[in-house]
Each structure stands twice: as C-alpha cells, then as structure tokens.
Amino acid sequence: MQETKSWISRSLLFVGLVIVVDQVTKIIVLKTMTKGQSVNLLGDWLKFTFTENPGMAFGLEFGPPALITIFSLVATLLIVVYLYKVGGVYRPYRISLCMVLGGALGNIIDRVLYGKLLYGDPYFLGKVVDFIHINVWRGYVPDSIPIFGGRYLALFPIWNVADMAIVLGVIGIIVFQKHFHKVSLSEPGDADSTSGKSSEASEMSSPETSKDPDLPGEPGGEGNDSRE
C-alpha cells in the first residue's frame, strides 16, 4: 500500500510539473505578444508565433470546439484509469504516460477556461494557445503523394509545451512498451522497489555457509564418535 501511494505521489508531481510549465509559458505569451506576432529565435528555423488553435494538436480538426473538448476529457479519463492500473509496474513507461496525461490536461485547461477568461465565451469553447514555431519545411506536396498531395503544408505546425509532452510521451510508450510487458508478466509490482525486494529475498533464501560444530558428521561434533 505504501509503495502504491509512493508512485502515485511521484506521478502527480510529474504531471503537475508539466501542467505548470505549459500554463506559465502560455500566460507569458498572452501577456507579452499579440495574436499573429512572431519573434525570431534562430532565424526562420525556430521562432515564437502566437496563434490560437480551435482544433486538436497541430491544428487538426474533426468537429466543433465543444466536441473536441469533451473528447479530450474522455480520453484523459481513460489515461488516468490506465495509469492507475499499470503505473506501479515499470517506471519509464509510467513517466511516458504521465507526460501524455500532463500535456492533455494542459490543453484541456485552455479549452475549458481560456474562452471564458479571454473573450467571455461559454466554457468548453476555448482555443489552445500555440507559439512554438519550428519551421523545418513548408511548401506544396507533390500530387503523387497520397492524401496530402497538392496541399500546402508546414513542418512542423505551431505547437506548445503540452503538445511536446504528448509527443515525447507517445514516443516513450512505443519505445518502452515491449519491456513493460515483459516486466508486467515476470515481476508485477513497482519497478522502483522490485530490485531491492529481489536481492532481499535472495539473501533470505540463501543457505548458511557456516558449519555448526555440534551437528552430526561434522569434525569435532558429537556424531563423530571414534572407537578404538
């Protein structure tokens, strides 16, 4: 029980850290920049460009803002349930899930509150503040490319700290998933303490190497009864 409380506390701190960093950077942008303003950091390769995203991560849209917010809330709740079930098994996998959860909650705060606080719109209709503009490539995709052919695309779209946390978390889940399943099948329990438990158990189960001089058959013992 104590181990469960321990990893849950660490997970909450990590998720909270992601949310704080995300929200603080967004507040700085809201206070110091105007919508559409760009500040070059490394020429055109890296700059801050203040935009508001009504859709999902990277500007993807599939419905009205309220529907996207509700979908995000449901998906986040599922992550919480899954994290609670498997979070004590393997630390790198848990950290990856926490990054996804922290990023999702960071963007949900924007969607639920920012519309109301900034423009007086109803709750759940807010837009996500994006500002990290990594301009790797932009132009028209050749018509021969399926789905995206003939469209003007920019790599990468403008994003934020929450989006970065989600992407890094998903990468971590993919990388650590195989080992997570091995650990969950062989050593259920908190990965932070399984190694200590294993060594302790091996010490307890190892036989004594010292010999008792009083045991029968030992040199000098009572069982070594020599007869002349």
Secondary structure, 3 states (H helix, E strand, C coil): CHHHHHHHHHHHHHHHHHHHHHHHHHHHHHHHCCCCCEEEEECCCEEEEEEEECCCHHHCCCCCHHHHHHHHHHHHHHHHHHHHHHCCCCHHHHHHHHHHHHHHHHHHHHHHHHHHHHHCCCCCCCCEEEEEEECCEEEECCCCCCCCCCCEEEECCCECHHHHHHHHHHHHHHHHHHHHHHHHHHCCCCHHHHHHHHHHHHHHHCCCCCCCCCCCCCCCCCCCCCCC
